Structure formats: C-alpha cells, structure tokens
C-alpha cells in the first residue's frame, strides 16, 4: 500500500500514524524585570534601599505609640527638672560668700529646731511614762498644749523675743501677694506668732488687694506703712528676710522702704474670737 496524503494537509509519518504538535505554552505578562532574557528593566534594589522601604513609612502599633508618648513625657520632665536644678545652682553660684554662709546657717538653725522639738516630745513621753501621778502630769501637759494652741489660733496674747518688719510703701506698689510671701517666709523660719498692723495672722489668714490701694487681711483693710510684729528666734527670722532674692530685695525693687529690727520683747496682742466648728466634734464624745 502506497502512502497517501491526508485531506487536511497534515504531515504524517510513513507508517500512517498522525503526528501531533506539542501544546502551546501560555504566555503571561511578567513583573518589571522578569521579562524575556535580554529585555530592558529596572535594576534590582540594593540592601540599603530595601531597608529604607522596610522602615518608611513606619508601621506603628497602638502600644508602640503609647510607649513613645510616655518616653517623650518622661524626657520632657527630666529636662525641666535639670533646667530648674541648674537655675538654682546658678543663683547660688552667683551669690556672695557671706550670703552662702547665711543660707547655710539658716538651714542649720532649722535642723536644730527640729531636733529640739523632737527632744521635747521625747521628754514629754518619758515624763508621762515615769511620773508617779500620770493623771496630774497629763493635765499639766494638756494645759500647756492648750496655751500653745491658743497662741497659734490667735485666741490668746503672746510675748517673747522676735523682730519687727516695717514696710513703707509711699508709691503704692506693694501688693497682697508680696506681704503673703513675707508671712510664708517668716513661718518657714520658725515664727510662732505674727501680727500685721492690728490683725492677728493665723493659719487660715488670707490677703487680697483692696480697692483704692492698700491690702485686706482677713477682710480688714490695712494701710501702709505695714508693721509686722513677729515672735520667734531673731537669729533665724532676720536672715530669712534678707536672703538674696528674698522678701527685702523684692520689696526694695518695688521702691518700698523696708526696715527689719531685732528686739528682746515683742507683744502680739491682737486677738481673734474662738470659732466653734459647725459640724466637727471630738471623736472622744
């Protein structure tokens, strides 16, 4: 049998079997740089470029943002604290030697006062423990304590060593907060009783500027010159007012005349009525 040609024109081998072509491989579009060999494309990224792409834009979680905010606040607080400390150090560094000695003496005096108070309380405790008549001893200490509290509350007069502080304010530049600073400085230095003009100063005393000039102390108007009568240790009270940048220098910058004088006997006789609390009662009742 002679070989015949198929009707569709396909070539077949001489043995009569049909020869099939291999299936076509589908061609899909590739990414940039993945084309056929020899095709032009962008250069591959370097390690640094891949690192930059991995870090930016940042992908932060909520917890990381909170930690970053807390670290920022902590750093800001530390910076403010360091700056405040440096400012204080600069102020002391610029002070004169005698001013530094005075400040050091004042700190030593405050420490000594605290030690004396501690020793006094320990003696009271020992007296109560060792007294043959503890009830009588307790009554004596109670009466003494009542007298001390009366002085602090302004319900009884007091006398003792101390200083007088006179502030002459002809230009009317002294304000209430300046007198309040003077009272707070005196209290910190160990003042036990204070009187401004005819008003007794106690723990609840408040000051405000009066209309038309002057200052109101617990609602009572006091006019210049402001006269402070202060009972306490003069060696502590006077240096506390004269420290660099303290009460005296501040008032003098306002063109006020300030005079501080020590005296062996100060009488504080302005009294305040004893106020009975409306709601508080002793827990022993």
Secondary structure as a PSIPRED ss2 file (coil, helix, strand):
# PSIPRED VFORMAT (PSIPRED V4.0)

   1 X C   1.000  0.000  0.000
   2 X C   1.000  0.000  0.000
   3 X C   1.000  0.000  0.000
   4 X C   1.000  0.000  0.000
   5 X C   1.000  0.000  0.000
   6 X C   1.000  0.000  0.000
   7 X C   1.000  0.000  0.000
   8 X C   1.000  0.000  0.000
   9 X C   1.000  0.000  0.000
  10 X C   1.000  0.000  0.000
  11 X C   1.000  0.000  0.000
  12 X E   0.000  0.000  1.000
  13 X C   1.000  0.000  0.000
  14 X C   1.000  0.000  0.000
  15 X C   1.000  0.000  0.000
  16 X C   1.000  0.000  0.000
  17 X C   1.000  0.000  0.000
  18 X E   0.000  0.000  1.000
  19 X C   1.000  0.000  0.000
  20 X C   1.000  0.000  0.000
  21 X C   1.000  0.000  0.000
  22 X C   1.000  0.000  0.000
  23 X C   1.000  0.000  0.000
  24 X C   1.000  0.000  0.000
  25 X C   1.000  0.000  0.000
  26 X C   1.000  0.000  0.000
  27 X C   1.000  0.000  0.000
  28 X C   1.000  0.000  0.000
  29 X C   1.000  0.000  0.000
  30 X C   1.000  0.000  0.000
  31 X C   1.000  0.000  0.000
  32 X C   1.000  0.000  0.000
  33 X C   1.000  0.000  0.000
  34 X C   1.000  0.000  0.000
  35 X C   1.000  0.000  0.000
  36 X C   1.000  0.000  0.000
  37 X C   1.000  0.000  0.000
  38 X C   1.000  0.000  0.000
  39 X C   1.000  0.000  0.000
  40 X C   1.000  0.000  0.000
  41 X C   1.000  0.000  0.000
  42 X C   1.000  0.000  0.000
  43 X C   1.000  0.000  0.000
  44 X C   1.000  0.000  0.000
  45 X C   1.000  0.000  0.000
  46 X C   1.000  0.000  0.000
  47 X H   0.000  1.000  0.000
  48 X H   0.000  1.000  0.000
  49 X H   0.000  1.000  0.000
  50 X H   0.000  1.000  0.000
  51 X H   0.000  1.000  0.000
  52 X H   0.000  1.000  0.000
  53 X H   0.000  1.000  0.000
  54 X H   0.000  1.000  0.000
  55 X H   0.000  1.000  0.000
  56 X C   1.000  0.000  0.000
  57 X C   1.000  0.000  0.000
  58 X C   1.000  0.000  0.000
  59 X C   1.000  0.000  0.000
  60 X C   1.000  0.000  0.000
  61 X C   1.000  0.000  0.000
  62 X H   0.000  1.000  0.000
  63 X H   0.000  1.000  0.000
  64 X H   0.000  1.000  0.000
  65 X H   0.000  1.000  0.000
  66 X H   0.000  1.000  0.000
  67 X H   0.000  1.000  0.000
  68 X H   0.000  1.000  0.000
  69 X H   0.000  1.000  0.000
  70 X H   0.000  1.000  0.000
  71 X H   0.000  1.000  0.000
  72 X H   0.000  1.000  0.000
  73 X H   0.000  1.000  0.000
  74 X H   0.000  1.000  0.000
  75 X H   0.000  1.000  0.000
  76 X H   0.000  1.000  0.000
  77 X H   0.000  1.000  0.000
  78 X H   0.000  1.000  0.000
  79 X H   0.000  1.000  0.000
  80 X H   0.000  1.000  0.000
  81 X H   0.000  1.000  0.000
  82 X H   0.000  1.000  0.000
  83 X H   0.000  1.000  0.000
  84 X H   0.000  1.000  0.000
  85 X H   0.000  1.000  0.000
  86 X H   0.000  1.000  0.000
  87 X H   0.000  1.000  0.000
  88 X H   0.000  1.000  0.000
  89 X H   0.000  1.000  0.000
  90 X H   0.000  1.000  0.000
  91 X H   0.000  1.000  0.000
  92 X H   0.000  1.000  0.000
  93 X H   0.000  1.000  0.000
  94 X C   1.000  0.000  0.000
  95 X C   1.000  0.000  0.000
  96 X C   1.000  0.000  0.000
  97 X H   0.000  1.000  0.000
  98 X H   0.000  1.000  0.000
  99 X H   0.000  1.000  0.000
 100 X H   0.000  1.000  0.000
 101 X H   0.000  1.000  0.000
 102 X H   0.000  1.000  0.000
 103 X H   0.000  1.000  0.000
 104 X H   0.000  1.000  0.000
 105 X H   0.000  1.000  0.000
 106 X H   0.000  1.000  0.000
 107 X H   0.000  1.000  0.000
 108 X H   0.000  1.000  0.000
 109 X H   0.000  1.000  0.000
 110 X H   0.000  1.000  0.000
 111 X H   0.000  1.000  0.000
 112 X H   0.000  1.000  0.000
 113 X H   0.000  1.000  0.000
 114 X H   0.000  1.000  0.000
 115 X H   0.000  1.000  0.000
 116 X H   0.000  1.000  0.000
 117 X H   0.000  1.000  0.000
 118 X H   0.000  1.000  0.000
 119 X H   0.000  1.000  0.000
 120 X H   0.000  1.000  0.000
 121 X H   0.000  1.000  0.000
 122 X H   0.000  1.000  0.000
 123 X H   0.000  1.000  0.000
 124 X H   0.000  1.000  0.000
 125 X H   0.000  1.000  0.000
 126 X H   0.000  1.000  0.000
 127 X H   0.000  1.000  0.000
 128 X H   0.000  1.000  0.000
 129 X H   0.000  1.000  0.000
 130 X H   0.000  1.000  0.000
 131 X C   1.000  0.000  0.000
 132 X C   1.000  0.000  0.000
 133 X C   1.000  0.000  0.000
 134 X H   0.000  1.000  0.000
 135 X H   0.000  1.000  0.000
 136 X H   0.000  1.000  0.000
 137 X H   0.000  1.000  0.000
 138 X H   0.000  1.000  0.000
 139 X H   0.000  1.000  0.000
 140 X H   0.000  1.000  0.000
 141 X H   0.000  1.000  0.000
 142 X H   0.000  1.000  0.000
 143 X H   0.000  1.000  0.000
 144 X H   0.000  1.000  0.000
 145 X H   0.000  1.000  0.000
 146 X H   0.000  1.000  0.000
 147 X H   0.000  1.000  0.000
 148 X H   0.000  1.000  0.000
 149 X H   0.000  1.000  0.000
 150 X H   0.000  1.000  0.000
 151 X H   0.000  1.000  0.000
 152 X H   0.000  1.000  0.000
 153 X H   0.000  1.000  0.000
 154 X C   1.000  0.000  0.000
 155 X C   1.000  0.000  0.000
 156 X C   1.000  0.000  0.000
 157 X C   1.000  0.000  0.000
 158 X E   0.000  0.000  1.000
 159 X E   0.000  0.000  1.000
 160 X E   0.000  0.000  1.000
 161 X E   0.000  0.000  1.000
 162 X E   0.000  0.000  1.000
 163 X E   0.000  0.000  1.000
 164 X E   0.000  0.000  1.000
 165 X E   0.000  0.000  1.000
 166 X E   0.000  0.000  1.000
 167 X E   0.000  0.000  1.000
 168 X E   0.000  0.000  1.000
 169 X C   1.000  0.000  0.000
 170 X C   1.000  0.000  0.000
 171 X C   1.000  0.000  0.000
 172 X C   1.000  0.000  0.000
 173 X C   1.000  0.000  0.000
 174 X C   1.000  0.000  0.000
 175 X C   1.000  0.000  0.000
 176 X H   0.000  1.000  0.000
 177 X H   0.000  1.000  0.000
 178 X H   0.000  1.000  0.000
 179 X H   0.000  1.000  0.000
 180 X H   0.000  1.000  0.000
 181 X H   0.000  1.000  0.000
 182 X H   0.000  1.000  0.000
 183 X H   0.000  1.000  0.000
 184 X H   0.000  1.000  0.000
 185 X H   0.000  1.000  0.000
 186 X H   0.000  1.000  0.000
 187 X H   0.000  1.000  0.000
 188 X H   0.000  1.000  0.000
 189 X C   1.000  0.000  0.000
 190 X C   1.000  0.000  0.000
 191 X C   1.000  0.000  0.000
 192 X C   1.000  0.000  0.000
 193 X E   0.000  0.000  1.000
 194 X E   0.000  0.000  1.000
 195 X E   0.000  0.000  1.000
 196 X E   0.000  0.000  1.000
 197 X C   1.000  0.000  0.000
 198 X C   1.000  0.000  0.000
 199 X E   0.000  0.000  1.000
 200 X E   0.000  0.000  1.000
 201 X E   0.000  0.000  1.000
 202 X C   1.000  0.000  0.000
 203 X C   1.000  0.000  0.000
 204 X C   1.000  0.000  0.000
 205 X C   1.000  0.000  0.000
 206 X C   1.000  0.000  0.000
 207 X E   0.000  0.000  1.000
 208 X E   0.000  0.000  1.000
 209 X E   0.000  0.000  1.000
 210 X C   1.000  0.000  0.000
 211 X C   1.000  0.000  0.000
 212 X C   1.000  0.000  0.000
 213 X C   1.000  0.000  0.000
 214 X C   1.000  0.000  0.000
 215 X E   0.000  0.000  1.000
 216 X E   0.000  0.000  1.000
 217 X E   0.000  0.000  1.000
 218 X C   1.000  0.000  0.000
 219 X C   1.000  0.000  0.000
 220 X E   0.000  0.000  1.000
 221 X E   0.000  0.000  1.000
 222 X E   0.000  0.000  1.000
 223 X C   1.000  0.000  0.000
 224 X C   1.000  0.000  0.000
 225 X C   1.000  0.000  0.000
 226 X E   0.000  0.000  1.000
 227 X E   0.000  0.000  1.000
 228 X E   0.000  0.000  1.000
 229 X E   0.000  0.000  1.000
 230 X E   0.000  0.000  1.000
 231 X E   0.000  0.000  1.000
 232 X C   1.000  0.000  0.000
 233 X C   1.000  0.000  0.000
 234 X H   0.000  1.000  0.000
 235 X H   0.000  1.000  0.000
 236 X H   0.000  1.000  0.000
 237 X H   0.000  1.000  0.000
 238 X H   0.000  1.000  0.000
 239 X H   0.000  1.000  0.000
 240 X H   0.000  1.000  0.000
 241 X H   0.000  1.000  0.000
 242 X H   0.000  1.000  0.000
 243 X C   1.000  0.000  0.000
 244 X C   1.000  0.000  0.000
 245 X C   1.000  0.000  0.000
 246 X C   1.000  0.000  0.000
 247 X H   0.000  1.000  0.000
 248 X H   0.000  1.000  0.000
 249 X H   0.000  1.000  0.000
 250 X H   0.000  1.000  0.000
 251 X H   0.000  1.000  0.000
 252 X H   0.000  1.000  0.000
 253 X H   0.000  1.000  0.000
 254 X C   1.000  0.000  0.000
 255 X C   1.000  0.000  0.000
 256 X C   1.000  0.000  0.000
 257 X E   0.000  0.000  1.000
 258 X E   0.000  0.000  1.000
 259 X E   0.000  0.000  1.000
 260 X E   0.000  0.000  1.000
 261 X E   0.000  0.000  1.000
 262 X E   0.000  0.000  1.000
 263 X E   0.000  0.000  1.000
 264 X E   0.000  0.000  1.000
 265 X E   0.000  0.000  1.000
 266 X E   0.000  0.000  1.000
 267 X E   0.000  0.000  1.000
 268 X E   0.000  0.000  1.000
 269 X C   1.000  0.000  0.000
 270 X C   1.000  0.000  0.000
 271 X C   1.000  0.000  0.000
 272 X C   1.000  0.000  0.000
 273 X C   1.000  0.000  0.000
 274 X C   1.000  0.000  0.000
 275 X C   1.000  0.000  0.000
 276 X C   1.000  0.000  0.000
 277 X C   1.000  0.000  0.000
 278 X C   1.000  0.000  0.000
 279 X C   1.000  0.000  0.000
 280 X C   1.000  0.000  0.000
 281 X C   1.000  0.000  0.000
 282 X C   1.000  0.000  0.000
 283 X C   1.000  0.000  0.000
 284 X C   1.000  0.000  0.000
 285 X C   1.000  0.000  0.000
